[in-house]
């Protein structure tokens, strides 16, 4: 939900100016999570510009009952499939006060090899 987006097979890196070691570790962790979630490695890692912090004042939109996303997980190079995940302990969906950026806050879930759990 950042200002920039990625395409299937990509891992986003930070362009915030953090230390090189920290950025390398973050990209390494992101690459590992991508592999566990999708069942295959990312085709590339890219840097995107995005806000790193949520604004101090946000607008509560309500509990996020579920997510719908598209992925080709487990099938590199194949057509994207649509996945629907209903949240057991829903996080909250909030936006900035301008209504131009969404954030997911709280909840109890994990992203792993079996997909989004919780």
ROSESE-625589 format. One line per 3 residues: their letters; for each residue x, y negated, z negated of N, C-alpha, C, O. Coordinates in steps of 0.1 Angstrom, whole numbers, plus 5000, padded with zeros to 4 digits. Example, Ala and Ser with C-alpha at 12.3 -4.5 7.8 and 13.67 -1.06 7.14 Angstrom:
! ROSESE-625589
AS = 5132,5057,4922,5123,5045,4922,5132,5033,4922,5142,5033,4915; 5128,5022,4929,5137,5011,4929,5129,5000,4921,5134,4989,4920
END
This chain:
! ROSESE-625589
XXX = 5008,5012,5000,5000,5000,5000,5009,4987,5000,5004,4977,4995; 5021,4988,5005,5029,4977,5006,5026,4969,5018,5019,4974,5027; 5032,4958,5019,5031,4949,5031,5036,4957,5044,5031,4954,5055
XXX = 5046,4965,5042,5052,4972,5053,5046,4987,5052,5042,4991,5042; 5047,4993,5063,5042,5007,5063,5053,5016,5070,5062,5012,5076; 5051,5029,5067,5060,5039,5073,5052,5048,5082,5039,5049,5080
XXX = 5058,5055,5091,5052,5065,5099,5055,5079,5093,5064,5080,5085; 5048,5089,5098,5050,5103,5093,5065,5106,5095,5071,5104,5105; 5071,5113,5085,5084,5117,5086,5094,5107,5081,5106,5109,5083
XXX = 5090,5096,5075,5099,5086,5070,5099,5085,5055,5088,5087,5049; 5110,5081,5049,5111,5077,5035,5115,5063,5035,5125,5059,5041; 5107,5055,5027,5111,5040,5026,5121,5038,5015,5121,5044,5004
XXX = 5131,5030,5018,5141,5026,5009,5138,5012,5004,5131,5004,5010; 5145,5008,4993,5143,4995,4987,5152,4985,4994,5164,4988,4997; 5147,4973,4996,5155,4962,5002,5156,4950,4992,5156,4939,4996
XXX = 5155,4953,4979,5154,4943,4969,5167,4937,4964,5167,4927,4957; 5178,4943,4968,5191,4938,4964,5196,4945,4951,5205,4941,4945; 5190,4956,4948,5195,4964,4936,5208,4970,4940,5212,4970,4951
XXX = 5215,4976,4930,5228,4981,4932,5228,4992,4942,5218,5000,4943; 5239,4994,4949,5240,5005,4960,5238,5018,4954,5231,5027,4960; 5244,5021,4942,5242,5034,4935,5228,5037,4932,5223,5048,4933
XXX = 5221,5027,4926,5207,5028,4922,5198,5030,4935,5189,5039,4934; 5201,5023,4945,5193,5025,4958,5195,5039,4964,5186,5045,4968; 5208,5043,4964,5211,5057,4969,5204,5067,4961,5198,5077,4967
XXX = 5204,5066,4947,5197,5076,4939,5182,5075,4942,5176,5086,4942; 5176,5063,4943,5162,5062,4946,5159,5069,4959,5149,5076,4961; 5167,5066,4970,5164,5072,4983,5166,5087,4982,5158,5095,4988
XXX = 5176,5092,4975,5178,5106,4973,5165,5113,4966,5161,5123,4970; 5160,5106,4956,5148,5111,4949,5136,5111,4958,5128,5120,4958; 5135,5100,4966,5124,5099,4975,5124,5110,4986,5114,5116,4989
XXX = 5136,5112,4991,5138,5123,5001,5134,5136,4995,5128,5144,5002; 5138,5139,4983,5135,5152,4977,5120,5153,4975,5115,5164,4977; 5113,5143,4970,5099,5143,4968,5092,5145,4982,5082,5153,4983
XXX = 5097,5138,4992,5091,5140,5005,5091,5154,5010,5082,5160,5015; 5103,5161,5008,5105,5175,5012,5095,5184,5004,5089,5193,5009; 5094,5182,4990,5085,5190,4982,5071,5188,4986,5063,5198,4988
XXX = 5067,5176,4989,5053,5173,4992,5049,5178,5006,5038,5184,5008; 5058,5176,5016,5055,5179,5030,5060,5193,5034,5054,5198,5044; 5069,5199,5027,5074,5212,5031,5085,5211,5042,5089,5222,5047
XXX = 5089,5199,5045,5101,5197,5054,5107,5184,5052,5100,5175,5045; 5119,5182,5056,5126,5169,5054,5121,5158,5062,5116,5160,5073; 5124,5146,5057,5120,5134,5065,5130,5132,5077,5141,5136,5076
XXX = 5124,5127,5088,5132,5126,5100,5142,5114,5099,5152,5113,5105; 5138,5104,5090,5147,5093,5088,5143,5086,5075,5133,5088,5069; 5153,5078,5070,5150,5069,5058,5151,5054,5063,5160,5051,5071
XXX = 5141,5046,5060,5141,5032,5065,5140,5023,5053,5135,5027,5042; 5145,5011,5054,5143,5000,5044,5131,4992,5048,5129,4988,5060; 5122,4989,5039,5111,4980,5041,5111,4969,5030,5116,4971,5019
XXX = 5106,4958,5034,5105,4947,5024,5091,4948,5018,5081,4949,5025; 5090,4947,5005,5078,4948,4998,5079,4942,4984,5090,4940,4979; 5068,4938,4978,5069,4933,4965,5072,4945,4955,5066,4955,4956
XXX = 5081,4942,4946,5085,4953,4937,5076,4953,4925,5075,4963,4918; 5070,4942,4921,5062,4941,4909,5048,4937,4912,5045,4930,4921; 5039,4942,4903,5025,4939,4904,5024,4925,4898,5030,4922,4888
XXX = 5015,4916,4903,5014,4903,4897,5008,4904,4883,5002,4914,4879; 5011,4894,4875,5006,4895,4861,4991,4894,4859,4985,4899,4849; 4984,4889,4869,4969,4888,4869,4964,4895,4881,4968,4892,4892
XXX = 4955,4905,4879,4949,4913,4890,4934,4914,4888,4929,4911,4877; 4927,4918,4898,4913,4919,4898,4910,4934,4897,4913,4942,4906; 4902,4938,4887,4898,4952,4885,4887,4955,4895,4877,4948,4895
XXX = 4889,4965,4904,4879,4968,4914,4871,4981,4910,4860,4982,4914; 4877,4989,4901,4870,5001,4896,4879,5013,4896,4890,5013,4900; 4873,5024,4890,4881,5036,4890,4883,5042,4904,4874,5041,4912
XXX = 4895,5046,4907,4898,5052,4920,4893,5067,4919,4901,5075,4915; 4882,5070,4924,4876,5083,4923,4883,5093,4932,4884,5105,4929; 4889,5089,4943,4896,5098,4951,4905,5091,4961,4905,5079,4963
XXX = 4913,5099,4969,4922,5094,4979,4919,5102,4992,4917,5114,4991; 4920,5095,5003,4919,5102,5016,4932,5097,5023,4934,5085,5025; 4940,5107,5028,4952,5103,5035,4954,5113,5046,4948,5124,5046
XXX = 4963,5109,5055,4966,5118,5067,4981,5122,5066,4990,5114,5063; 4984,5135,5069,4998,5140,5068,4999,5152,5077,4989,5159,5080; 5011,5154,5081,5014,5167,5089,5022,5176,5080,5030,5184,5084
XXX = 5019,5175,5066,5027,5183,5057,5027,5198,5060,5017,5204,5063; 5039,5204,5059,5040,5218,5062,5041,5221,5077,5044,5233,5080; 5039,5211,5085,5039,5214,5100,5046,5202,5107,5039,5194,5114
XXX = 5059,5201,5106,5066,5190,5113,5063,5190,5128,5063,5200,5134; 5061,5178,5133,5058,5176,5147,5044,5180,5151,5041,5179,5163; 5036,5184,5142,5022,5188,5145,5013,5176,5143,5017,5166,5138
XXX = 5001,5178,5147,4991,5167,5145,4988,5165,5131,4988,5174,5122; 4985,5152,5127,4982,5148,5114,4968,5154,5110,4959,5154,5118; 4967,5159,5097,4955,5164,5092,4950,5155,5081,4959,5148,5074
XXX = 4937,5154,5079,4932,5145,5068,4930,5153,5055,4925,5164,5055; 4935,5148,5044,4934,5154,5031,4925,5145,5022,4927,5133,5023; 4917,5151,5014,4908,5144,5005,4912,5149,4991,4911,5161,4988
XXX = 4915,5140,4982,4919,5144,4968,4910,5136,4958,4910,5124,4958; 4902,5143,4950,4893,5137,4940,4902,5137,4927,4907,5147,4923; 4902,5125,4921,4910,5123,4909,4903,5129,4896,4891,5125,4894
XXX = 4909,5137,4888,4903,5142,4876,4903,5132,4865,4893,5130,4858; 4914,5124,4863,4915,5113,4854,4918,5101,4862,4930,5097,4864; 4908,5094,4868,4910,5084,4878,4919,5072,4873,4916,5067,4862
XXX = 4928,5068,4881,4935,5056,4879,4925,5044,4883,4914,5047,4888; 4929,5032,4880,4921,5021,4884,4927,5014,4897,4939,5013,4899; 4918,5010,4906,4921,5003,4918,4920,4988,4914,4909,4983,4910
XXX = 4931,4980,4916,4930,4966,4914,4936,4959,4926,4943,4965,4934; 4934,4946,4927,4940,4938,4938,4946,4925,4932,4943,4922,4921; 4955,4919,4940,4960,4906,4936,4948,4896,4937,4937,4899,4943
XXX = 4950,4884,4931,4938,4875,4931,4935,4869,4944,4924,4864,4946; 4944,4871,4954,4941,4866,4968,4932,4877,4975,4927,4874,4986; 4932,4889,4970,4925,4900,4976,4932,4905,4989,4926,4911,4998
XXX = 4945,4904,4989,4953,4908,5001,4962,4920,4998,4969,4925,5007; 4963,4925,4986,4972,4936,4982,4965,4945,4972,4960,4940,4962; 4965,4958,4974,4959,4967,4965,4970,4974,4956,4981,4976,4961
XXX = 4966,4978,4944,4975,4985,4935,4968,4996,4928,4956,4995,4925; 4974,5007,4925,4969,5018,4918,4975,5018,4904,4987,5018,4903; 4967,5017,4894,4972,5016,4880,4967,5027,4871,4955,5029,4870
XXX = 4976,5033,4864,4972,5043,4854,4968,5056,4860,4973,5060,4870; 4960,5063,4852,4955,5077,4857,4966,5087,4853,4976,5084,4847; 4962,5100,4856,4971,5111,4852,4972,5120,4864,4963,5128,4866
XXX = 4983,5119,4872,4984,5127,4884,4999,5128,4887,5007,5121,4882; 5002,5138,4895,5016,5140,4899,5016,5143,4914,5006,5149,4920; 5027,5139,4921,5029,5142,4935,5039,5153,4936,5051,5151,4931
XXX = 5036,5164,4942,5046,5175,4942,5044,5184,4954,5037,5181,4964; 5049,5196,4953,5049,5206,4964,5034,5210,4967,5031,5213,4978; 5025,5210,4957,5011,5214,4960,5003,5202,4964,4991,5203,4965
XXX = 5009,5190,4966,5002,5178,4969,5000,5169,4958,5008,5169,4949; 4989,5162,4957,4985,5153,4946,4977,5162,4936,4967,5167,4939; 4982,5163,4924,4975,5170,4913,4971,5161,4902,4979,5153,4898
X = 4959,5164,4897,4954,5156,4886,4942,5147,4889,4937,5141,4880
END
